[in-house]
Amino acid sequence: MPQASKAAVTSFYETLAAEFGPDIGITIVTPGVVESEMTQGDFVSKVYLKELNRETTDECSSVYLSVLA
């Protein structure tokens, strides 16, 4: 399901960029799995998490900020 929601977000912002034209820039950021309370509990399969590279919230936020700078 995460891939479907990322595809929906990407599609929405690509459509928005096409509507605005080249005068307004849009940056699309879709991070991978971020370590949080949600990934520590039983919400996400442990087998699924072992296959993924996870970022801490600090790592994820620093990437966001570097894109905006």
PDB file as gemmi writes it, atoms N, CA and C in Angstrom:
CRYST1    1.000    1.000    1.000  90.00  90.00  90.00 P 1                      
ATOM      1  N   MET A   1       0.788  -1.205   0.000  1.00  0.00           N  
ATOM      2  CA  MET A   1       0.000   0.000   0.000  1.00  0.00           C  
ATOM      3  C   MET A   1       0.839   1.283   0.000  1.00  0.00           C  
ATOM      4  N   PRO A   2       2.014   1.319   0.651  1.00  0.00           N  
ATOM      5  CA  PRO A   2       2.790   2.557   0.624  1.00  0.00           C  
ATOM      6  C   PRO A   2       3.144   2.996  -0.794  1.00  0.00           C  
ATOM      7  N   GLN A   3       3.393   2.046  -1.685  1.00  0.00           N  
ATOM      8  CA  GLN A   3       3.751   2.403  -3.061  1.00  0.00           C  
ATOM      9  C   GLN A   3       2.579   3.080  -3.771  1.00  0.00           C  
ATOM     10  N   ALA A   4       1.370   2.619  -3.505  1.00  0.00           N  
ATOM     11  CA  ALA A   4       0.185   3.223  -4.130  1.00  0.00           C  
ATOM     12  C   ALA A   4      -0.011   4.656  -3.655  1.00  0.00           C  
ATOM     13  N   SER A   5       0.197   4.895  -2.375  1.00  0.00           N  
ATOM     14  CA  SER A   5       0.019   6.259  -1.872  1.00  0.00           C  
ATOM     15  C   SER A   5       1.113   7.184  -2.398  1.00  0.00           C  
ATOM     16  N   LYS A   6       2.346   6.664  -2.537  1.00  0.00           N  
ATOM     17  CA  LYS A   6       3.416   7.479  -3.126  1.00  0.00           C  
ATOM     18  C   LYS A   6       3.109   7.806  -4.582  1.00  0.00           C  
ATOM     19  N   ALA A   7       2.578   6.837  -5.309  1.00  0.00           N  
ATOM     20  CA  ALA A   7       2.219   7.070  -6.712  1.00  0.00           C  
ATOM     21  C   ALA A   7       1.121   8.118  -6.810  1.00  0.00           C  
ATOM     22  N   ALA A   8       0.168   8.082  -5.901  1.00  0.00           N  
ATOM     23  CA  ALA A   8      -0.922   9.069  -5.902  1.00  0.00           C  
ATOM     24  C   ALA A   8      -0.396  10.473  -5.609  1.00  0.00           C  
ATOM     25  N   VAL A   9       0.493  10.589  -4.636  1.00  0.00           N  
ATOM     26  CA  VAL A   9       1.071  11.890  -4.296  1.00  0.00           C  
ATOM     27  C   VAL A   9       1.883  12.427  -5.470  1.00  0.00           C  
ATOM     28  N   THR A  10       2.705  11.572  -6.054  1.00  0.00           N  
ATOM     29  CA  THR A  10       3.529  11.984  -7.202  1.00  0.00           C  
ATOM     30  C   THR A  10       2.655  12.425  -8.362  1.00  0.00           C  
ATOM     31  N   SER A  11       1.627  11.661  -8.661  1.00  0.00           N  
ATOM     32  CA  SER A  11       0.722  12.008  -9.765  1.00  0.00           C  
ATOM     33  C   SER A  11       0.018  13.338  -9.508  1.00  0.00           C  
ATOM     34  N   PHE A  12      -0.430  13.544  -8.279  1.00  0.00           N  
ATOM     35  CA  PHE A  12      -1.106  14.796  -7.937  1.00  0.00           C  
ATOM     36  C   PHE A  12      -0.202  16.001  -8.175  1.00  0.00           C  
ATOM     37  N   TYR A  13       1.042  15.912  -7.671  1.00  0.00           N  
ATOM     38  CA  TYR A  13       1.939  17.060  -7.800  1.00  0.00           C  
ATOM     39  C   TYR A  13       2.474  17.240  -9.213  1.00  0.00           C  
ATOM     40  N   GLU A  14       2.605  16.167  -9.977  1.00  0.00           N  
ATOM     41  CA  GLU A  14       2.980  16.320 -11.385  1.00  0.00           C  
ATOM     42  C   GLU A  14       1.868  17.023 -12.152  1.00  0.00           C  
ATOM     43  N   THR A  15       0.621  16.700 -11.837  1.00  0.00           N  
ATOM     44  CA  THR A  15      -0.521  17.381 -12.460  1.00  0.00           C  
ATOM     45  C   THR A  15      -0.554  18.844 -12.049  1.00  0.00           C  
ATOM     46  N   LEU A  16      -0.300  19.102 -10.773  1.00  0.00           N  
ATOM     47  CA  LEU A  16      -0.268  20.478 -10.280  1.00  0.00           C  
ATOM     48  C   LEU A  16       0.828  21.277 -10.978  1.00  0.00           C  
ATOM     49  N   ALA A  17       2.001  20.667 -11.158  1.00  0.00           N  
ATOM     50  CA  ALA A  17       3.113  21.334 -11.846  1.00  0.00           C  
ATOM     51  C   ALA A  17       2.738  21.652 -13.289  1.00  0.00           C  
ATOM     52  N   ALA A  18       2.047  20.741 -13.949  1.00  0.00           N  
ATOM     53  CA  ALA A  18       1.621  20.981 -15.331  1.00  0.00           C  
ATOM     54  C   ALA A  18       0.613  22.132 -15.394  1.00  0.00           C  
ATOM     55  N   GLU A  19      -0.255  22.217 -14.405  1.00  0.00           N  
ATOM     56  CA  GLU A  19      -1.248  23.297 -14.365  1.00  0.00           C  
ATOM     57  C   GLU A  19      -0.589  24.655 -14.120  1.00  0.00           C  
ATOM     58  N   PHE A  20       0.385  24.717 -13.219  1.00  0.00           N  
ATOM     59  CA  PHE A  20       1.059  25.975 -12.899  1.00  0.00           C  
ATOM     60  C   PHE A  20       2.022  26.414 -13.990  1.00  0.00           C  
ATOM     61  N   GLY A  21       2.603  25.462 -14.690  1.00  0.00           N  
ATOM     62  CA  GLY A  21       3.578  25.797 -15.724  1.00  0.00           C  
ATOM     63  C   GLY A  21       4.960  26.009 -15.126  1.00  0.00           C  
ATOM     64  N   PRO A  22       5.889  26.478 -15.945  1.00  0.00           N  
ATOM     65  CA  PRO A  22       7.283  26.592 -15.510  1.00  0.00           C  
ATOM     66  C   PRO A  22       7.563  27.746 -14.540  1.00  0.00           C  
ATOM     67  N   ASP A  23       6.599  28.615 -14.315  1.00  0.00           N  
ATOM     68  CA  ASP A  23       6.829  29.769 -13.441  1.00  0.00           C  
ATOM     69  C   ASP A  23       6.906  29.407 -11.956  1.00  0.00           C  
ATOM     70  N   ILE A  24       6.265  28.303 -11.579  1.00  0.00           N  
ATOM     71  CA  ILE A  24       6.255  27.884 -10.180  1.00  0.00           C  
ATOM     72  C   ILE A  24       6.863  26.495 -10.094  1.00  0.00           C  
ATOM     73  N   GLY A  25       7.945  26.376  -9.326  1.00  0.00           N  
ATOM     74  CA  GLY A  25       8.611  25.085  -9.176  1.00  0.00           C  
ATOM     75  C   GLY A  25       7.961  24.245  -8.084  1.00  0.00           C  
ATOM     76  N   ILE A  26       7.874  22.966  -8.323  1.00  0.00           N  
ATOM     77  CA  ILE A  26       7.327  22.037  -7.341  1.00  0.00           C  
ATOM     78  C   ILE A  26       8.336  20.918  -7.140  1.00  0.00           C  
ATOM     79  N   THR A  27       8.681  20.659  -5.890  1.00  0.00           N  
ATOM     80  CA  THR A  27       9.587  19.569  -5.555  1.00  0.00           C  
ATOM     81  C   THR A  27       8.783  18.462  -4.881  1.00  0.00           C  
ATOM     82  N   ILE A  28       8.895  17.265  -5.389  1.00  0.00           N  
ATOM     83  CA  ILE A  28       8.172  16.128  -4.830  1.00  0.00           C  
ATOM     84  C   ILE A  28       9.156  15.288  -4.020  1.00  0.00           C  
ATOM     85  N   VAL A  29       8.843  15.095  -2.736  1.00  0.00           N  
ATOM     86  CA  VAL A  29       9.691  14.285  -1.862  1.00  0.00           C  
ATOM     87  C   VAL A  29       8.833  13.145  -1.311  1.00  0.00           C  
ATOM     88  N   THR A  30       9.267  11.923  -1.553  1.00  0.00           N  
ATOM     89  CA  THR A  30       8.559  10.762  -1.027  1.00  0.00           C  
ATOM     90  C   THR A  30       9.568   9.854  -0.340  1.00  0.00           C  
ATOM     91  N   PRO A  31       9.772  10.058   0.968  1.00  0.00           N  
ATOM     92  CA  PRO A  31      10.784   9.269   1.671  1.00  0.00           C  
ATOM     93  C   PRO A  31      10.386   7.806   1.786  1.00  0.00           C  
ATOM     94  N   GLY A  32      11.383   6.996   2.088  1.00  0.00           N  
ATOM     95  CA  GLY A  32      11.128   5.582   2.344  1.00  0.00           C  
ATOM     96  C   GLY A  32      10.622   5.398   3.757  1.00  0.00           C  
ATOM     97  N   VAL A  33      10.953   4.287   4.346  1.00  0.00           N  
ATOM     98  CA  VAL A  33      10.512   4.001   5.706  1.00  0.00           C  
ATOM     99  C   VAL A  33      11.321   4.835   6.686  1.00  0.00           C  
ATOM    100  N   VAL A  34      10.624   5.543   7.557  1.00  0.00           N  
ATOM    101  CA  VAL A  34      11.258   6.358   8.581  1.00  0.00           C  
ATOM    102  C   VAL A  34      10.978   5.688   9.919  1.00  0.00           C  
ATOM    103  N   GLU A  35      12.022   5.503  10.717  1.00  0.00           N  
ATOM    104  CA  GLU A  35      11.829   4.896  12.024  1.00  0.00           C  
ATOM    105  C   GLU A  35      10.951   5.799  12.880  1.00  0.00           C  
ATOM    106  N   SER A  36       9.911   5.232  13.415  1.00  0.00           N  
ATOM    107  CA  SER A  36       8.979   5.975  14.250  1.00  0.00           C  
ATOM    108  C   SER A  36       8.277   4.997  15.182  1.00  0.00           C  
ATOM    109  N   GLU A  37       7.364   5.502  15.986  1.00  0.00           N  
ATOM    110  CA  GLU A  37       6.599   4.625  16.860  1.00  0.00           C  
ATOM    111  C   GLU A  37       5.833   3.584  16.044  1.00  0.00           C  
ATOM    112  N   MET A  38       5.410   3.981  14.864  1.00  0.00           N  
ATOM    113  CA  MET A  38       4.636   3.080  14.013  1.00  0.00           C  
ATOM    114  C   MET A  38       5.469   1.885  13.547  1.00  0.00           C  
ATOM    115  N   THR A  39       6.747   2.105  13.228  1.00  0.00           N  
ATOM    116  CA  THR A  39       7.580   1.016  12.737  1.00  0.00           C  
ATOM    117  C   THR A  39       8.180   0.190  13.873  1.00  0.00           C  
ATOM    118  N   GLN A  40       8.061   0.662  15.105  1.00  0.00           N  
ATOM    119  CA  GLN A  40       8.589  -0.082  16.253  1.00  0.00           C  
ATOM    120  C   GLN A  40       7.585  -1.097  16.784  1.00  0.00           C  
ATOM    121  N   GLY A  41       6.318  -0.890  16.517  1.00  0.00           N  
ATOM    122  CA  GLY A  41       5.278  -1.762  17.065  1.00  0.00           C  
ATOM    123  C   GLY A  41       4.891  -2.875  16.107  1.00  0.00           C  
ATOM    124  N   ASP A  42       3.669  -3.311  16.241  1.00  0.00           N  
ATOM    125  CA  ASP A  42       3.165  -4.418  15.441  1.00  0.00           C  
ATOM    126  C   ASP A  42       2.447  -3.949  14.177  1.00  0.00           C  
ATOM    127  N   PHE A  43       2.471  -2.660  13.905  1.00  0.00           N  
ATOM    128  CA  PHE A  43       1.749  -2.126  12.750  1.00  0.00           C  
ATOM    129  C   PHE A  43       2.354  -2.592  11.430  1.00  0.00           C  
ATOM    130  N   VAL A  44       3.689  -2.671  11.363  1.00  0.00           N  
ATOM    131  CA  VAL A  44       4.391  -3.059  10.140  1.00  0.00           C  
ATOM    132  C   VAL A  44       5.071  -4.404  10.375  1.00  0.00           C  
ATOM    133  N   SER A  45       4.971  -5.292   9.400  1.00  0.00           N  
ATOM    134  CA  SER A  45       5.580  -6.615   9.496  1.00  0.00           C  
ATOM    135  C   SER A  45       7.083  -6.515   9.712  1.00  0.00           C  
ATOM    136  N   LYS A  46       7.598  -7.271  10.671  1.00  0.00           N  
ATOM    137  CA  LYS A  46       9.042  -7.271  10.949  1.00  0.00           C  
ATOM    138  C   LYS A  46       9.826  -7.789   9.752  1.00  0.00           C  
ATOM    139  N   VAL A  47       9.278  -8.758   9.029  1.00  0.00           N  
ATOM    140  CA  VAL A  47       9.947  -9.289   7.835  1.00  0.00           C  
ATOM    141  C   VAL A  47      10.061  -8.189   6.784  1.00  0.00           C  
ATOM    142  N   TYR A  48       9.003  -7.419   6.598  1.00  0.00           N  
ATOM    143  CA  TYR A  48       9.006  -6.310   5.639  1.00  0.00           C  
ATOM    144  C   TYR A  48      10.053  -5.270   6.015  1.00  0.00           C  
ATOM    145  N   LEU A  49      10.151  -4.945   7.302  1.00  0.00           N  
ATOM    146  CA  LEU A  49      11.101  -3.928   7.750  1.00  0.00           C  
ATOM    147  C   LEU A  49      12.549  -4.360   7.575  1.00  0.00           C  
ATOM    148  N   LYS A  50      12.842  -5.647   7.734  1.00  0.00           N  
ATOM    149  CA  LYS A  50      14.213  -6.133   7.585  1.00  0.00           C  
ATOM    150  C   LYS A  50      14.729  -5.943   6.167  1.00  0.00           C  
ATOM    151  N   GLU A  51      13.840  -5.938   5.181  1.00  0.00           N  
ATOM    152  CA  GLU A  51      14.225  -5.810   3.778  1.00  0.00           C  
ATOM    153  C   GLU A  51      14.451  -4.365   3.365  1.00  0.00           C  
ATOM    154  N   LEU A  52      14.066  -3.428   4.185  1.00  0.00           N  
ATOM    155  CA  LEU A  52      14.128  -2.011   3.813  1.00  0.00           C  
ATOM    156  C   LEU A  52      15.213  -1.272   4.569  1.00  0.00           C  
ATOM    157  N   ASN A  53      15.776  -0.278   3.919  1.00  0.00           N  
ATOM    158  CA  ASN A  53      16.669   0.654   4.611  1.00  0.00           C  
ATOM    159  C   ASN A  53      15.785   1.662   5.321  1.00  0.00           C  
ATOM    160  N   ARG A  54      16.009   1.832   6.599  1.00  0.00           N  
ATOM    161  CA  ARG A  54      15.210   2.770   7.372  1.00  0.00           C  
ATOM    162  C   ARG A  54      16.042   3.983   7.740  1.00  0.00           C  
ATOM    163  N   GLU A  55      15.408   5.136   7.738  1.00  0.00           N  
ATOM    164  CA  GLU A  55      16.054   6.374   8.145  1.00  0.00           C  
ATOM    165  C   GLU A  55      15.487   6.797   9.486  1.00  0.00           C  
ATOM    166  N   THR A  56      16.309   7.447  10.280  1.00  0.00           N  
ATOM    167  CA  THR A  56      15.786   8.040  11.509  1.00  0.00           C  
ATOM    168  C   THR A  56      15.020   9.307  11.137  1.00  0.00           C  
ATOM    169  N   THR A  57      14.222   9.798  12.048  1.00  0.00           N  
ATOM    170  CA  THR A  57      13.494  11.039  11.772  1.00  0.00           C  
ATOM    171  C   THR A  57      14.455  12.206  11.572  1.00  0.00           C  
ATOM    172  N   ASP A  58      15.597  12.186  12.282  1.00  0.00           N  
ATOM    173  CA  ASP A  58      16.598  13.254  12.105  1.00  0.00           C  
ATOM    174  C   ASP A  58      17.190  13.218  10.698  1.00  0.00           C  
ATOM    175  N   GLU A  59      17.514  12.015  10.204  1.00  0.00           N  
ATOM    176  CA  GLU A  59      18.068  11.889   8.850  1.00  0.00           C  
ATOM    177  C   GLU A  59      17.052  12.349   7.810  1.00  0.00           C  
ATOM    178  N   CYS A  60      15.821  11.940   7.996  1.00  0.00           N  
ATOM    179  CA  CYS A  60      14.773  12.304   7.040  1.00  0.00           C  
ATOM    180  C   CYS A  60      14.552  13.810   7.025  1.00  0.00           C  
ATOM    181  N   SER A  61      14.457  14.432   8.210  1.00  0.00           N  
ATOM    182  CA  SER A  61      14.223  15.874   8.254  1.00  0.00           C  
ATOM    183  C   SER A  61      15.396  16.663   7.690  1.00  0.00           C  
ATOM    184  N   SER A  62      16.634  16.171   7.874  1.00  0.00           N  
ATOM    185  CA  SER A  62      17.776  16.907   7.313  1.00  0.00           C  
ATOM    186  C   SER A  62      17.758  16.859   5.795  1.00  0.00           C  
ATOM    187  N   VAL A  63      17.287  15.759   5.220  1.00  0.00           N  
ATOM    188  CA  VAL A  63      17.170  15.690   3.757  1.00  0.00           C  
ATOM    189  C   VAL A  63      16.109  16.674   3.278  1.00  0.00           C  
ATOM    190  N   TYR A  64      14.951  16.725   3.947  1.00  0.00           N  
ATOM    191  CA  TYR A  64      13.925  17.685   3.582  1.00  0.00           C  
ATOM    192  C   TYR A  64      14.461  19.109   3.606  1.00  0.00           C  
ATOM    193  N   LEU A  65      15.159  19.439   4.691  1.00  0.00           N  
ATOM    194  CA  LEU A  65      15.677  20.801   4.837  1.00  0.00           C  
ATOM    195  C   LEU A  65      16.727  21.134   3.798  1.00  0.00           C  
ATOM    196  N   SER A  66      17.547  20.152   3.418  1.00  0.00           N  
ATOM    197  CA  SER A  66      18.571  20.423   2.410  1.00  0.00           C  
ATOM    198  C   SER A  66      17.930  20.669   1.039  1.00  0.00           C  
ATOM    199  N   VAL A  67      16.815  20.034   0.775  1.00  0.00           N  
ATOM    200  CA  VAL A  67      16.100  20.252  -0.493  1.00  0.00           C  
ATOM    201  C   VAL A  67      15.517  21.650  -0.522  1.00  0.00           C  
ATOM    202  N   LEU A  68      15.022  22.103   0.614  1.00  0.00           N  
ATOM    203  CA  LEU A  68      14.387  23.422   0.680  1.00  0.00           C  
ATOM    204  C   LEU A  68      15.385  24.571   0.695  1.00  0.00           C  
ATOM    205  N   ALA A  69      16.626  24.291   1.061  1.00  0.00           N  
ATOM    206  CA  ALA A  69      17.631  25.354   1.188  1.00  0.00           C  
ATOM    207  C   ALA A  69      18.066  25.887  -0.158  1.00  0.00           C  
TER     208      ALA A  69                                                      
END                                                                             
